[in-house]
């Protein structure tokens, strides 16, 4: 088996996401990629474009309200509280209001993600994004972040094949949570991989709750094994 360097794993992952329809931005050199400052984790320009696409019947004022609500500081909240708050906004939409043609206030819901297949979303994979510490000096650089409509929903920490993936949990994930908690306000789940093994879990889960990502080949093999067992069981019953 050829040696898998961390760069090899990252490149392979990027190519996979590109096949799935994600665009790729290498943030190693172009650090801001649309952000106002390095502490920011939301790509506001992409968020605004996506919100306009998903809410064509709503005025700009509602879009602006939603952007403010989604990107406001949540430093006074815990990671979990902030994450729950953002999750609700993503799931249910952002409440707003505007003055309609009759001069009356009209309540509205700004969709954040198009969950229907006929609605468009912006999918982006960003590699090596520099994020400054929220409350001190320094920065961290997660390997890959998956963005949907400008929101960083998934973080992937990658290792080379000789390093146990639990290292990514013990060292990287915990230091990220300490130093750049703003990234996890939006996080749906974290993936840790060395190219051979991959585990997925919520950012606040203990290691034992990070589950193995089954490869397609594994699923196929398991399906074939289940089929063989069922045939054998059927034969025994018939005998």
C-alpha positions as CSV (number, residue, x, y, z in Angstrom):
1,X,0.0,0.0,0.0
2,X,1.4,3.4,-1.0
3,X,2.1,5.9,1.8
4,X,-0.8,8.4,2.2
5,X,0.4,11.9,3.2
6,X,-2.1,14.4,4.7
7,X,-1.9,16.4,1.4
8,X,-2.8,13.3,-0.6
9,X,-5.9,12.8,1.6
10,X,-6.9,16.4,1.3
11,X,-6.5,16.4,-2.4
12,X,-8.5,13.2,-2.8
13,X,-11.3,14.7,-0.6
14,X,-11.4,17.9,-2.6
15,X,-11.7,16.0,-5.9
16,X,-14.6,13.9,-4.4
17,X,-16.5,17.0,-3.3
18,X,-15.9,18.7,-6.7
19,X,-17.5,15.6,-8.3
20,X,-20.5,16.1,-6.0
21,X,-20.9,19.6,-7.2
22,X,-18.9,21.6,-4.7
23,X,-16.6,24.4,-5.9
24,X,-13.2,24.6,-4.2
25,X,-11.3,27.6,-2.8
26,X,-7.7,27.2,-1.5
27,X,-7.6,29.8,1.3
28,X,-3.9,29.3,2.0
29,X,-3.0,32.4,-0.1
30,X,-6.3,34.2,-0.4
31,X,-7.1,34.2,3.3
32,X,-10.2,36.4,3.5
33,X,-12.1,34.9,0.6
34,X,-14.9,37.4,1.1
35,X,-14.7,37.8,4.8
36,X,-14.2,41.2,6.4
37,X,-11.7,39.9,9.0
38,X,-10.0,36.6,9.9
39,X,-12.2,36.1,13.0
40,X,-15.2,35.7,10.7
41,X,-16.3,32.3,9.6
42,X,-19.4,33.1,7.5
43,X,-18.9,34.1,3.9
44,X,-21.4,37.0,3.8
45,X,-21.3,37.6,0.1
46,X,-22.2,34.0,-0.7
47,X,-24.8,34.0,2.0
48,X,-26.5,37.1,0.6
49,X,-26.6,35.7,-2.9
50,X,-28.1,32.4,-1.7
51,X,-30.7,34.1,0.4
52,X,-31.8,36.3,-2.5
53,X,-32.1,33.2,-4.7
54,X,-34.1,31.3,-2.1
55,X,-36.4,34.3,-1.2
56,X,-37.1,36.1,-4.5
57,X,-40.4,37.4,-3.3
58,X,-38.9,39.2,-0.2
59,X,-37.4,42.7,-0.2
60,X,-33.7,43.4,0.5
61,X,-34.5,44.6,4.0
62,X,-35.6,41.0,4.9
63,X,-32.4,39.6,3.4
64,X,-30.4,42.1,5.4
65,X,-32.2,41.2,8.6
66,X,-31.5,37.5,8.1
67,X,-27.8,38.2,7.5
68,X,-27.5,40.2,10.7
69,X,-29.3,37.5,12.7
70,X,-27.2,34.7,11.3
71,X,-23.8,36.5,11.7
72,X,-24.3,38.5,14.9
73,X,-21.9,37.8,17.8
74,X,-22.8,34.9,20.0
75,X,-19.7,35.2,22.2
76,X,-21.8,35.5,25.3
77,X,-23.3,32.0,24.6
78,X,-21.8,28.6,25.1
79,X,-20.9,26.6,22.0
80,X,-24.0,24.4,22.5
81,X,-26.4,27.4,23.0
82,X,-25.0,29.2,20.0
83,X,-25.2,26.0,17.9
84,X,-28.8,25.3,18.9
85,X,-29.8,28.9,18.1
86,X,-28.2,28.7,14.6
87,X,-29.6,25.3,14.0
88,X,-33.1,26.6,14.6
89,X,-32.5,29.5,12.2
90,X,-31.3,27.1,9.5
91,X,-34.1,24.7,10.0
92,X,-37.0,27.0,10.4
93,X,-35.8,30.2,8.7
94,X,-35.2,33.7,10.0
95,X,-38.3,35.7,11.0
96,X,-38.5,39.2,9.6
97,X,-41.1,41.8,8.5
98,X,-41.5,44.4,5.8
99,X,-43.9,47.1,4.8
100,X,-46.0,45.7,1.9
101,X,-47.6,47.6,-1.0
102,X,-50.6,48.4,1.2
103,X,-48.4,50.1,3.7
104,X,-48.9,47.4,6.3
105,X,-46.3,45.4,8.2
106,X,-46.1,41.9,6.8
107,X,-44.4,39.0,8.6
108,X,-42.0,36.9,6.6
109,X,-39.7,33.9,7.0
110,X,-36.4,34.0,5.2
111,X,-35.3,30.6,4.1
112,X,-31.6,29.9,4.8
113,X,-31.3,26.6,2.9
114,X,-33.4,25.2,0.2
115,X,-34.4,21.7,1.4
116,X,-36.5,21.0,-1.6
117,X,-34.8,19.4,-4.6
118,X,-35.9,22.2,-7.0
119,X,-34.3,24.9,-4.9
120,X,-30.6,25.9,-5.5
121,X,-27.9,26.1,-2.8
122,X,-24.3,27.2,-3.0
123,X,-21.9,24.3,-2.1
124,X,-18.3,25.2,-1.4
125,X,-15.3,23.3,0.0
126,X,-12.6,25.6,1.5
127,X,-9.1,24.3,2.3
128,X,-6.7,25.7,4.8
129,X,-8.9,28.6,6.0
130,X,-7.1,30.8,8.5
131,X,-9.4,31.7,11.4
132,X,-8.2,34.0,14.2
133,X,-8.7,33.2,17.8
134,X,-12.0,34.6,19.1
135,X,-10.7,36.1,22.3
136,X,-6.9,36.0,22.1
137,X,-4.0,36.3,19.7
138,X,-3.2,33.6,17.2
139,X,-5.0,31.6,14.5
140,X,-6.0,28.1,13.5
141,X,-6.3,26.5,10.1
142,X,-8.8,23.6,9.7
143,X,-8.0,21.3,6.8
144,X,-11.4,21.4,5.0
145,X,-14.6,23.2,5.7
146,X,-17.8,22.5,3.8
147,X,-19.9,25.6,3.2
148,X,-23.6,25.6,2.2
149,X,-24.9,29.1,1.3
150,X,-21.9,30.7,3.0
151,X,-22.3,28.9,6.3
152,X,-19.6,26.5,7.6
153,X,-21.6,23.4,8.3
154,X,-19.0,20.7,8.3
155,X,-15.3,20.6,9.4
156,X,-13.0,17.8,8.2
157,X,-9.7,17.2,10.0
158,X,-7.2,15.1,8.0
159,X,-4.1,13.2,9.0
160,X,-1.6,11.1,7.2
161,X,-2.0,7.3,7.1
162,X,0.5,6.6,9.9
163,X,-1.3,8.8,12.5
164,X,-4.2,7.4,14.4
165,X,-7.3,9.4,13.8
166,X,-8.0,9.8,17.5
167,X,-5.1,12.3,17.4
168,X,-7.3,14.6,15.3
169,X,-10.0,14.4,18.0
170,X,-7.6,14.7,21.1
171,X,-5.4,17.5,19.7
172,X,-6.9,19.4,16.8
173,X,-10.6,19.3,17.5
174,X,-10.2,20.3,21.2
175,X,-7.8,23.1,20.4
176,X,-10.1,24.4,17.7
177,X,-13.0,24.4,20.2
178,X,-10.9,26.3,22.7
179,X,-9.5,28.9,20.2
180,X,-12.1,29.3,17.4
181,X,-15.4,28.3,19.0
182,X,-17.2,30.6,16.5
183,X,-16.7,27.9,13.8
184,X,-18.8,25.5,15.8
185,X,-21.7,27.8,16.2
186,X,-22.7,26.6,12.7
187,X,-21.3,23.1,12.7
188,X,-23.5,20.1,11.9
189,X,-20.8,17.5,12.4
190,X,-17.1,16.9,12.3
191,X,-15.2,14.3,10.2
192,X,-11.7,13.0,11.1
193,X,-9.8,10.9,8.6
194,X,-6.4,9.6,7.7
195,X,-7.4,8.3,4.3
196,X,-7.9,4.7,5.6
197,X,-10.2,5.3,8.6
198,X,-12.8,8.0,9.0
199,X,-15.1,8.8,11.9
200,X,-17.9,11.3,12.1
201,X,-19.6,12.9,15.2
202,X,-20.9,16.1,16.6
203,X,-18.2,18.5,17.7
204,X,-19.1,18.1,21.4
205,X,-19.4,14.3,21.4
206,X,-17.0,12.1,23.3
207,X,-14.8,9.9,21.1
208,X,-16.8,6.8,21.7
209,X,-19.7,8.6,20.0
210,X,-17.7,9.2,16.8
211,X,-18.9,6.5,14.4
212,X,-17.0,4.9,11.6
213,X,-17.9,6.0,8.1
214,X,-18.8,2.9,6.1
215,X,-17.2,2.8,2.6
216,X,-19.3,1.8,-0.4
217,X,-17.3,-1.4,-0.7
218,X,-18.0,-2.2,2.9
219,X,-21.8,-1.7,2.4
220,X,-21.7,-3.9,-0.7
221,X,-19.8,-6.6,1.2
222,X,-22.1,-6.5,4.1
223,X,-25.1,-6.6,1.8
224,X,-23.7,-9.7,0.0
225,X,-22.9,-11.4,3.4
226,X,-26.4,-10.7,4.6
227,X,-27.9,-12.2,1.5
228,X,-25.7,-15.3,1.8
229,X,-26.8,-15.7,5.5
230,X,-30.5,-15.3,4.5
231,X,-30.1,-18.0,1.8
232,X,-28.4,-20.3,4.2
233,X,-31.1,-19.7,6.9
234,X,-33.9,-20.3,4.3
235,X,-32.2,-23.6,3.2
236,X,-32.0,-24.8,6.8
237,X,-35.7,-24.0,7.4
238,X,-36.7,-25.8,4.2
239,X,-34.7,-28.9,5.2
